[in-house]
Amino acid sequence: MEVTLSGGDELKGTRAPQELEVYSQFHYGACIKVDADSAIAAEGAASCGEKLSKRKEVTRMKYAAEEDTIRAEVKQKHKEALAL
């Protein structure tokens, strides 16, 4: 137990974020939020699940249309997250 508490063992059940999640973490406020909020309002999504689904859909579309420099930056940050 002491080894685990001191950080000696790796924790099970943790996972690195996916590439799309890394993109969302760094670009949500600037690139995604406005479009996601308007898509949610247009569709009339009420439940948390519907809203989350619509946010993920908008994030996927925005990332697919993103410039190569942004995509390369996200890929690099994703690799760094996998290395941790």
C-alpha positions as CSV (number, residue, x, y, z in Angstrom):
1,M,0.0,0.0,0.0
2,E,2.8,2.4,0.8
3,V,4.4,1.9,-2.6
4,T,1.1,2.8,-4.3
5,L,0.6,5.9,-2.2
6,S,4.1,7.1,-2.9
7,G,3.6,6.8,-6.6
8,G,5.6,3.6,-7.2
9,D,3.0,1.6,-8.9
10,E,1.0,2.6,-12.0
11,L,-2.6,3.2,-11.4
12,K,-5.0,0.9,-13.2
13,G,-8.0,2.2,-15.0
14,T,-6.5,5.5,-16.2
15,R,-6.2,6.3,-19.8
16,A,-4.6,8.9,-22.0
17,P,-7.0,11.3,-23.7
18,Q,-7.8,10.7,-27.3
19,E,-6.6,13.1,-30.0
20,L,-10.0,14.7,-30.3
21,E,-10.1,15.2,-26.6
22,V,-6.8,17.0,-26.7
23,Y,-8.0,19.3,-29.4
24,S,-11.1,20.0,-27.4
25,Q,-9.1,20.8,-24.2
26,F,-7.0,23.4,-26.0
27,H,-9.4,24.9,-28.5
28,Y,-12.9,24.5,-27.1
29,G,-13.5,28.1,-26.0
30,A,-12.0,29.7,-29.2
31,C,-13.2,27.2,-31.9
32,I,-15.9,24.9,-30.7
33,K,-18.2,26.4,-28.0
34,V,-20.2,28.9,-30.1
35,D,-21.0,26.4,-32.8
36,A,-21.8,23.7,-30.3
37,D,-24.1,25.9,-28.3
38,S,-26.0,27.0,-31.4
39,A,-26.3,23.4,-32.7
40,I,-27.7,22.4,-29.3
41,A,-30.2,25.2,-29.3
42,A,-31.2,24.5,-33.0
43,E,-31.8,20.9,-32.2
44,G,-33.5,21.5,-28.9
45,A,-31.3,19.1,-27.0
46,A,-32.4,18.9,-23.4
47,S,-30.7,16.0,-21.7
48,C,-27.0,16.0,-20.8
49,G,-26.5,13.0,-23.1
50,E,-27.9,14.8,-26.1
51,K,-25.9,17.9,-25.4
52,L,-22.7,15.9,-24.9
53,S,-23.3,14.0,-28.1
54,K,-23.9,17.2,-30.1
55,R,-20.7,18.8,-28.6
56,K,-18.7,15.7,-29.7
57,E,-20.2,15.8,-33.1
58,V,-19.3,19.5,-33.6
59,T,-15.8,18.9,-32.2
60,R,-15.2,16.1,-34.7
61,M,-16.4,18.3,-37.6
62,K,-14.3,21.3,-36.5
63,Y,-11.2,19.2,-36.0
64,A,-11.6,17.6,-39.4
65,A,-11.7,21.0,-41.0
66,E,-8.8,22.4,-38.9
67,E,-5.5,23.7,-40.5
68,D,-2.6,21.3,-40.7
69,T,-0.6,23.4,-38.2
70,I,-3.2,23.0,-35.6
71,R,-3.6,19.3,-36.3
72,A,0.2,18.8,-36.0
73,E,0.2,20.7,-32.7
74,V,-2.6,18.5,-31.4
75,K,-0.9,15.3,-32.5
76,Q,2.3,16.4,-30.7
77,K,0.4,17.1,-27.5
78,H,-1.4,13.8,-27.8
79,K,1.9,11.9,-28.2
80,E,3.1,13.7,-25.0
81,A,0.0,12.6,-23.2
82,L,0.6,9.0,-24.2
83,A,4.1,9.1,-23.0
84,L,3.0,10.1,-19.4
